[in-house]
Structures are given as C-alpha cells and as structure tokens.
Amino acid sequence: MNWFLFIATEPFIFEDTVMRPGQTAVGNWDRQPGIKEMKHGILYVVPEDCVTHYHRSRGIKKISSVLVREAILDYYGIN
C-alpha cells in the first residue's frame, strides 16, 4: 500500500470539515506513485518503502503523520 499527501489549494468541505488552502491530509492508498492535480488540491503518492525508510533513518518505529508528510515532500524535493 502506497502513502499519499494531499495539499489543498482552495477551500472545500470534506466530511464536515472545511479544508483551507495549505492544509494537508496523509494516508494509505493503492494508487500508483506520482503527482496528480486534483479538483481542490495536489496529490502526491509515494511507495510504502519510502516512508518506512524515512522513519527508520530517524530511529522511529511508529508511523507519524508529520513524518509521512516530511518523507513525501523530501521524496519529491519539495521543502
């Protein structure tokens, strides 16, 4: 299962939550790695081992949404 990072580029409502530009969401998905422009933002998808390696290289065993975000941004050279 791959990991994704979604970054909102415009305001929208998702499941009773208002997402504002710049807000992010991370999670697992079976979509292939890559970058895709979506209706309300940009979706970044990376292979699972990218996130696992990023956590292990920092000595962290438990997956953290903050580090998933960092791993994906690092993978695509976005800082």
C-alpha positions as CSV (number, residue, x, y, z in Angstrom):
1,M,0.0,0.0,0.0
2,N,1.4,3.4,-1.0
3,W,1.3,6.6,1.0
4,F,-0.3,9.9,-0.1
5,L,-0.1,13.5,0.8
6,F,-2.9,15.8,-0.3
7,I,-2.3,19.6,-0.1
8,A,-5.4,21.7,-0.5
9,T,-5.1,24.6,-3.0
10,E,-8.6,26.0,-2.5
11,P,-11.2,25.8,0.2
12,F,-13.7,22.9,0.2
13,I,-15.7,20.8,2.6
14,F,-14.7,17.2,3.2
15,E,-16.7,15.1,5.7
16,D,-18.0,18.0,7.8
17,T,-14.5,19.6,7.8
18,V,-13.6,22.8,6.0
19,M,-10.2,22.3,4.3
20,R,-8.4,25.6,3.6
21,P,-5.5,26.2,1.2
22,G,-2.3,24.8,2.6
23,Q,-4.0,22.2,4.8
24,T,-2.8,18.6,4.3
25,A,-4.0,15.1,4.7
26,V,-2.0,11.9,4.7
27,G,-2.9,8.2,4.4
28,N,-2.5,4.9,2.6
29,W,-3.8,4.3,-0.9
30,D,-3.4,1.8,-3.6
31,R,-2.9,4.4,-6.3
32,Q,0.4,4.3,-8.2
33,P,3.2,6.7,-7.1
34,G,3.2,10.1,-8.8
35,I,1.8,13.6,-8.6
36,K,-1.7,14.5,-9.7
37,E,-3.6,17.7,-9.8
38,M,-7.0,17.1,-8.2
39,K,-10.1,19.2,-8.1
40,H,-9.2,21.0,-4.8
41,G,-5.5,20.4,-4.5
42,I,-2.4,18.4,-5.3
43,L,-2.0,14.7,-4.5
44,Y,1.5,13.2,-4.0
45,V,1.8,9.4,-3.8
46,V,5.0,7.6,-2.9
47,P,5.9,3.9,-2.5
48,E,5.5,2.4,1.0
49,D,9.2,1.7,1.4
50,C,10.0,5.4,1.0
51,V,8.0,6.3,4.2
52,T,9.3,3.2,6.0
53,H,12.9,4.1,5.2
54,Y,12.4,7.8,6.2
55,H,11.1,6.7,9.7
56,R,13.8,4.1,10.2
57,S,16.6,6.5,9.3
58,R,15.4,8.7,12.1
59,G,15.2,5.8,14.6
60,I,11.4,6.0,14.8
61,K,9.3,2.7,14.6
62,K,5.8,4.1,14.9
63,I,4.4,5.8,11.7
64,S,3.8,9.5,12.3
65,S,1.6,11.7,10.1
66,V,4.1,14.5,10.4
67,L,7.0,12.3,9.3
68,V,4.9,10.8,6.5
69,R,4.3,14.4,5.2
70,E,8.1,15.2,5.5
71,A,9.0,11.9,3.7
72,I,6.7,12.6,0.8
73,L,7.9,16.2,0.4
74,D,11.5,15.0,0.6
75,Y,10.9,12.3,-2.0
76,Y,9.7,14.9,-4.5
77,G,12.3,17.5,-3.5
78,I,9.8,19.9,-2.1
79,N,10.7,21.9,1.1
